[in-house]
Amino acid sequence: MITLDLVVVYTDRLEEVRAFYAGLGLEFTGERHGQGPAHHAAVLGSTVLELYPAGERPPTGRLRLGLTLSAGPPCPLPPGRHTLTDPDGRTVAVTVTA
């Protein structure tokens, strides 16, 4: 059995990207490991999504993420399937369940 437990996105628009995903209902915690950069982390089931400033690294390029959310606050979208684009241009396929 293989489980995906970590996705790290590097961005030049850290706060804009965090606000986009937080607007969908993801709850981020600010983190910093040792001398590493401050970043944001959200736990999605058994997977952690981390948003890091790109800094010296290139930003994460083309990537498609899929999220399933429950309808109602904090999710602003009605039930159904939605295709969104985050501030860096990544496609985010969102399924909102009733």
C-alpha positions as CSV (number, residue, x, y, z in Angstrom):
1,M,0.0,0.0,0.0
2,I,1.3,3.4,-0.9
3,T,0.0,6.6,0.7
4,L,0.6,10.2,-0.4
5,D,1.5,12.1,2.8
6,L,3.1,15.3,1.7
7,V,2.7,17.8,-1.2
8,V,5.0,20.9,-1.2
9,V,4.3,23.8,-3.4
10,Y,7.0,26.5,-3.9
11,T,5.6,29.9,-4.9
12,D,6.7,33.5,-5.4
13,R,3.2,34.6,-4.2
14,L,3.1,32.8,-0.8
15,E,0.4,34.9,0.9
16,E,-1.8,35.1,-2.2
17,V,-1.7,31.3,-2.7
18,R,-2.3,30.7,1.0
19,A,-5.3,33.1,0.9
20,F,-6.7,31.3,-2.2
21,Y,-6.6,27.8,-0.5
22,A,-7.8,29.2,2.9
23,G,-10.7,30.7,1.0
24,L,-11.7,27.2,0.1
25,G,-11.7,26.2,3.7
26,L,-8.2,24.8,4.2
27,E,-6.8,25.7,7.6
28,F,-3.1,26.6,7.6
29,T,-0.7,26.7,10.4
30,G,2.5,28.8,10.2
31,E,5.6,26.7,10.5
32,R,9.4,27.0,10.4
33,H,11.8,24.1,10.7
34,G,15.2,25.0,12.1
35,Q,16.8,27.6,9.9
36,G,14.4,26.9,7.0
37,P,12.0,29.5,5.7
38,A,8.7,30.3,7.3
39,H,5.9,28.5,5.4
40,H,2.3,27.3,5.8
41,A,0.9,23.8,6.3
42,A,-2.6,22.3,6.1
43,V,-3.6,18.8,7.0
44,L,-6.0,17.2,4.5
45,G,-6.8,13.7,5.9
46,S,-3.5,11.9,5.9
47,T,-1.8,14.4,3.6
48,V,0.0,17.6,4.5
49,L,-0.1,20.4,1.9
50,E,2.8,22.8,2.5
51,L,3.2,26.2,0.8
52,Y,6.8,27.5,0.8
53,P,8.3,30.7,-0.6
54,A,10.3,29.8,-3.7
55,G,13.3,31.7,-2.7
56,E,16.4,30.2,-4.4
57,R,14.3,27.3,-5.7
58,P,12.2,27.6,-8.9
59,P,8.4,27.9,-8.2
60,T,6.4,24.8,-8.6
61,G,5.4,24.8,-12.2
62,R,2.5,23.0,-13.9
63,L,0.5,21.0,-11.4
64,R,-3.1,20.0,-11.1
65,L,-4.6,19.5,-7.7
66,G,-7.9,17.9,-6.9
67,L,-9.8,18.6,-3.7
68,T,-13.1,17.3,-2.4
69,L,-14.9,19.7,0.0
70,S,-18.1,19.6,2.0
71,A,-20.7,22.2,1.1
72,G,-21.3,25.0,3.5
73,P,-19.0,27.3,5.5
74,P,-16.1,27.8,5.2
75,C,-16.4,26.5,1.5
76,P,-17.9,29.4,-0.6
77,L,-18.8,27.1,-3.6
78,P,-22.1,25.4,-4.3
79,P,-22.3,21.6,-4.6
80,G,-20.9,20.3,-7.9
81,R,-17.6,20.3,-9.8
82,H,-15.6,23.4,-10.2
83,T,-12.4,24.2,-12.1
84,L,-10.4,27.0,-10.5
85,T,-7.0,28.5,-11.0
86,D,-4.8,29.5,-8.1
87,P,-2.7,32.7,-8.1
88,D,0.2,30.9,-9.7
89,G,-1.9,29.5,-12.5
90,R,-2.2,25.9,-11.3
91,T,-5.5,24.2,-12.1
92,V,-7.5,23.2,-9.0
93,A,-10.4,20.7,-9.6
94,V,-12.8,21.1,-6.8
95,T,-15.7,18.8,-6.1
96,V,-18.1,20.1,-3.5
97,T,-20.4,17.5,-1.9
98,A,-23.8,18.2,-0.4
